[in-house]
Amino acid sequence: MPYALTFAALSDIGRIRRRNEDSFLLLPDLGAAAVADGMGAHPGGDVASRLAVEAVESELRRSLPTPLPPGPEASGKVLREVLETAARKAHETVREGGDEDPSLQEMGCTLTSLVVDSASGIYALSHVGDSRLYRFRGGAVEQLSHDHTWVQGLVDAGKLSASGARHHPFGHILTQCIGSPEPPMPEIELGEVRSGDVYLLCSDGLVGMVDDTELRDILHEHLHSGPGTDALESTAQALVDVANEHGGTDNITVALVGVG
């Protein structure tokens, strides 16, 4: 029996920024969601994130077969190829936008995308930058993405603790992004969903304000009855509200995918 998927998303400018440079994408008919966060230190972050998610939608609608080939191995192979191509197309689209408008030549963004095949129960995650994807399963929260930041590189090398990385002054420096001079190498991860799972895609405006413990508590409070649409919408609002209560120093965007 196919899994039933539910979706919700919310984006907020926060309390400090003058414009929202985040974008999100929900494609319930394709089991897909994406979040992009424009690079705030460069011009056109809002343009870059919008172009990126538009390119992802275009590529998914063009290339993602429905239904996918039967079997986890076959469907996973297709999902990997499609998401790799979507990230590449997003990068090319952002670069072309900068070439057409000299004032936007340095624009860029993060990009995190998720596709769930409801028939096979396989998911594929693609990400570039530091917009994250978490999974809430059995009352526990697990980060499935891996930040592409200079500080995360220090953590990986054992030169910095995870707690020290959280508020590091150079935590915003990305090691790769959509729109950079060198084409990014998106990380693609495959896995299996379970009934009751909730997948959270978010910009760093959320995780910079809300730690993993509080994140888990919010998800548990609002999703104890299951990942229905109303529950996902109330969860998205609660996450944005808490991030703003803690300072709201950046744009805040969340996209939630529930598995029933």
N, C-alpha and C positions, 0 to 999 in steps of 0.2 A: 504494500500500500504506500503511495507517495506521501511524503511529509507535507504538511500544510505550513506555509510560510507567512509571517506577518511582518509589517514594516512600519517604521515611524522615524521621523527626523525633525530636527530643530536647529536653527542657527541664530545666534544673537551677537550683536556688535560688542557687548561687554560694556564696561563702565569708563574706559579710558580712551579707546581708539575712536577716531573720527569717521571711519568707514569700515565696513565688513569685508575682509579680503578672503573669507572662507566661501567655499561652494560645496554643495552635496548633490548626490544623485540617488534616486530610488527608482528601480525598475522591477516592480513586483512580478510582471509577466515573464521576466527573465531570471528571477531570483537573485537580482544584483543590487548592490549599493556601492557608493564611493564617496570619499571625502577628500577635498583638496584645500590646502592652506597656502595662500599667497605669501611670498617672502616680503615681510614688512619693511625691511631695510632697502628695498629696491622699488622702482616705480612700477605701477601696473600689477601689483599682486592680485588685486581683484579680477583683473582681466585674465591673468594667467590661470587662476583657479577655475574660472568659468570656462575658458577654452579647453582646459584639461578634462573636465567632467563631460563637456559636450563631445569631445573626441572619444572618450570612453563609451559614451552612449552610442555614438555613431558606429564604432567598431563592433560593439557587442550585438547591435541590431543587424549589422551586416554579416558577421562571421559566426555568431553562436548558433549552432544548429539546435532546433527543437523538434523532436526530442534529441538529447545527446545519445551517442552510441551506448548500447547496454553494457553493463559491467563497470565496476570501479576503475579498472586499469584503463579501459578505452575512454571513458568519460573524463577521467582525470587528465589524460594526455591532451584531449581537446581543450579542456579548460585552461591548462597551462599555456598552450600555444596561443589561445585567444587573448588571455590576459597579458602575456608578453607583448603581443602585437598591439593591444590597446594602449599599454604604457608607452610603447615606442611612438605610436600615432599621436598620443597626447604631447609627448616631447617635441615632435616635429611640428605640431600645430602651434605650440607656444613659441618655438623658435621662428616660425614663419610670421607669426604676429609681430614679433620684435623686429624682424627684417622689414616689414611693411611700415612700421611706425618707429622712427629712430628714438623717440622718447621712451619707448618700451623695450629697448634692446636688452636690458639686463633683467627683465621680469622673469620670475620663476615661481614654482610652487611645489609643495609635497603632493603625493597622490597615493591613497590607499583604497584598494578596490576588493570587493568580495563577491563571489558568485557561488550560489548554492544550487546544486542539481537536486531538486526535490524527489526525483524518481530514484536515483541511485544512493542519495544521502551523502554524496561527496561535495566538499566545498573546496574552493581555490581562493587563496589570498595573494594579492600582488601589492607590494608597497615600495615607494621611493620617498625618502625623507623621514620625518618624525611624527607624522600623523599615525596614530596607533589603532590596532585592532585587538580587542579583548574578547574572551569567551567567558560567559557566566554559566557554570554547569555544576549542579549539585551543591549550590550554596557557595562555591569557590570561584574566584576570579583569576584568570590566567591571561597574561599578555602573549599574544600569538605573533605579533610583529616584532621587528628588531630595529631600533632607532638607527638611522644613518646620520649620526652626529659625531663631532670631534670628541665630545665628552664620553659618548658610549664606547668609542674606540679605546679610551683610557680605562674604562671599566673592563672591557674585554681583555685588555692586556694586563689586568691585575694591578694597575697603577692608581685606581680610584675606586672607592666603594660605591655601591648603588645609592646609599643615603647621601654621600658626598656629591654625587652627580645631580641629585634632584634640584638643588638650587645653585648649581655652579654658574658663575657669571658668563661663561662661554657656552652654556648649554644650548643656545640657539644656533650655533654654527653647524650647518649641514655639511656632510661629506658628499652627498649627491642629491640632486633635485631635478624635477622636470623643468626644462628650459636652460639648463647649464650649458656652457660651451662644449663640454664632453658629454656624449650621450650617457644617461644613467643605465645602471644594470639592476632592474627591478628584482627583488627577492620574491620568488613564487613558492608558496607552501600549500600542500594538499592535506586534507584530513577528512574525517567522517563526522557528520553531525549526529546528535542524539535528540530524541524528543525531549523538549524542555529547555534545550540550549537557547541562549540569547547571545548574539554577536554584536559588539559595540565598536563602531568606527568613530574616531573622534580626533579633533584638532588639538594641538598642545594648549589651547586656551582652556581646555577642561583639565587635562592632567597636570598642568602647571599650578592649578588651584586646588585640586582634589586628589589626595593620595589614594593608593590602592585599597587601603582599609576602609576609608570612607566610601569609596566607589563601590566596594562589595556590599557595604551596609545599605546604601541607597538602592542598589539593584535587588537585594534581598527583600527590602521593605516593600518595594513596588511590584515585584514579580513573583511573590510567594504563591499567587493563585494561578500562575502560568503566563506564557507570553502572548496573551491576546492583544489586539490592537489598542484597546483602551489602556491596558497596563503599560504597553510600550510608550504610548504618548505621555502618560503621567510620569514615566521614568525619565523620558527626554526632558520634560519640563523641570523635574526635580534636579537633574544633573546641571542644567543651565542655571537654575536658581542658586544652587549651592556654590557654583563657580563664581557667580556674581557676588554672593554674600561674602566670599573670601577675598574679594578685591576686583574681580573681573578685569584683570589687566590686559587681556587679549580677547580677540573674537573667540566665541565658543560655538562649536558645531558638533552635534552628535547624530549618528544614524544607527538605528537598531534593527536587527533582523532576528525574529523569533522563529523557533522550530517547534511545530506542534505535532 
